[in-house]
């Protein structure tokens, strides 16, 4: 299956990339995807998106535009053709 991951904000700037595409066998969860991204980016995404095994406050993870906290959180299933959008925690005013 094909899954597209889009990076925004500081992810896009720091990684000098707007995203990545994966070809995956079978269904995966958001946790699985973060693990795959960590393998490709030296643990970067767990450090930025997660806090004590949960989604860090201010982090936004979307599957096809829907926030995963309104689905099944990190256990949300990712299917063929899905687009996952990642925003790091942000602050400011």
C-alpha positions in Angstrom: 0.0 0.0 0.0 1.1 3.6 -0.5 1.1 6.1 2.3 2.1 9.8 2.0 3.5 11.7 5.0 3.6 15.5 4.8 5.8 17.6 7.1 4.9 21.1 8.1 6.3 24.0 10.1 9.6 23.3 11.8 9.6 19.7 10.6 9.7 20.9 7.0 12.4 23.5 7.8 14.6 21.3 10.0 14.5 18.2 7.7 14.7 20.2 4.5 11.8 18.1 3.2 8.1 18.4 2.6 7.5 14.8 3.3 8.0 11.2 2.5 6.1 8.4 0.8 6.1 4.8 1.9 5.2 1.5 0.2 4.0 -0.8 3.0 2.7 -4.3 3.1 -0.4 -4.6 5.2 -2.2 -2.2 7.6 -0.2 -0.1 10.1 -1.0 2.3 13.0 0.2 5.8 13.7 2.7 4.3 16.2 4.1 2.0 13.5 4.5 5.0 11.1 6.3 7.1 13.7 8.6 4.2 14.3 9.3 4.0 10.5 10.0 7.7 10.4 12.3 7.4 13.4 14.3 4.7 11.5 14.7 7.1 8.6 15.3 10.3 10.7 17.4 9.0 13.7 14.6 9.1 16.3 13.5 12.7 15.4 9.8 12.2 15.3 9.3 10.3 18.6 11.3 13.0 20.3 9.2 15.8 18.8 5.7 14.2 18.6 5.5 12.0 21.7 5.7 12.5 25.4 5.7 9.5 27.7 4.3 7.3 24.9 1.4 9.7 24.2 0.9 12.5 21.7 2.8 15.5 23.1 0.7 18.5 23.9 0.5 20.8 20.9 1.5 18.1 18.4 -0.9 17.5 15.6 -1.2 14.3 13.6 -3.8 14.1 10.9 -5.0 11.2 8.8 -6.7 12.6 5.6 -7.3 15.8 7.5 -8.8 14.3 10.6 -7.0 14.6 13.9 -6.0 11.2 15.3 -7.1 12.2 18.8 -10.7 12.0 17.4 -10.1 8.5 15.9 -8.0 6.1 18.0 -5.0 8.2 18.9 -1.7 6.5 18.2 -3.6 3.3 17.5 -5.4 4.8 14.6 -5.2 2.6 11.5 -3.5 3.9 8.3 -4.8 2.4 5.1 -3.8 2.4 1.4 -3.8 5.9 -0.1 -3.9 7.7 3.2 -2.1 11.0 3.7 -0.7 11.7 7.1 0.1 15.3 8.0 2.5 16.1 10.9 2.8 19.4 12.8 5.3 19.8 15.6 4.2 21.4 18.9 4.3 25.2 18.5 4.2 28.1 20.8 4.0 31.8 20.4 1.6 34.6 20.3 
